[in-house]
Amino acid sequence: MLSLPESDLAHKNTNRRRKKSVLLPMLAMMSLYPLLTQYNRLFNANLNIVLTLRYLLLRVLLLVKYLTNI
């Protein structure tokens, strides 16, 4: 049985953690996207407003995720 050096294991764990930290906000945005497009249709909002709301929501989700991991 071959064993990996500790540095390789630590590197793989870091990559896995990084993938999860990026994936969670992306999944949240994908689930909220229909609500934002519905908002765009209902109020005939400008696309810039919807994109700004999506960006701000993503930043808030990342902040919450960071604060809960402390």
CORKA-V703716 format. One record per backbone hydrogen bond with DSSP energy under -1.0 kcal/mol. CO is the residue of the C=O (numbers start at 1). NH is the residue of the N-H. E is the energy in kcal/mol with one decimal. If there is no record, write none. Layout:
<<CO;NH;E> <CO;NH;E>>
This chain:
<<5;9;-1.8> <6;10;-2.7> <7;11;-2.2> <8;12;-2.3> <9;13;-2.4> <10;14;-2.2> <11;15;-2.2> <12;16;-2.3> <13;17;-2.3> <14;18;-2.5> <15;19;-2.4> <16;20;-2.0> <17;21;-2.2> <18;22;-1.5> <19;23;-2.4> <20;24;-2.2> <22;26;-1.4> <23;27;-2.6> <24;28;-2.1> <25;29;-2.5> <26;30;-2.4> <27;31;-2.0> <28;32;-1.6> <29;33;-1.4> <32;36;-1.8> <33;37;-2.4> <34;38;-2.1> <35;39;-2.1> <36;40;-1.9> <37;41;-2.0> <38;42;-2.7> <39;43;-2.2> <46;50;-1.6> <47;51;-2.6> <48;52;-2.2> <49;53;-2.5> <50;54;-2.4> <51;55;-2.4> <52;56;-2.8> <53;57;-2.5> <54;58;-2.3> <55;59;-2.3> <56;60;-2.3> <57;61;-2.4> <58;62;-2.3> <59;63;-2.2> <60;64;-2.7> <61;65;-2.4> <62;66;-2.4> <63;67;-2.6> <64;68;-2.1> <65;69;-1.0>>
